[in-house]
Amino acid sequence: MDFWLSIGSDLPREVFRKLLYNMICEVLVLELNIYEAEVKDWSDTQHLSIGCTYFSISINLDDEEEYTERYRKLNLETYGVNTNVNISIQFISRTFDIGWLKFLEFIGKLLRLNEQDLVVEDDSSNPLLKRIKGSLFINNNLDEHRIWYMTKENLELLNYPYEEVDFLKTSEVEE
């Protein structure tokens, strides 16, 4: 299952890479048995790749300015978010139920890291959640499958206040 997380960050790429790795380790290893959640960092100076039992995260740290700016404009026009870091997340299907919960905890840590914009997308036409100007909005117009993993109980793991909004009615979020 593929997901995408786009966030705004002013941190240098190397600092950001280390921060993400530490956040993932904290979310996974502190709460689970060390044998259940192995975290590996296959990063180099141009690419961040972290894998664990539940999902893998990949970021191209050396994206060309032109690509980053084009993606930034697309996110701004499409979702109203101002982001500059694009993260690809690939969940392992057989462990999705646990991986999704850990991913929500990770997103919660990112939300508390700074006040910049953020958007989480899956393969649907509307994002699952987005933060604009410090306010977090959760899409409440979801199909049966997405309702299953976007429950209020699961969203408590964000540890961040949010408002439920129908993203098909974009004017509610953009105001």
Disulfide bonds with the S-S distance in Angstrom:
none
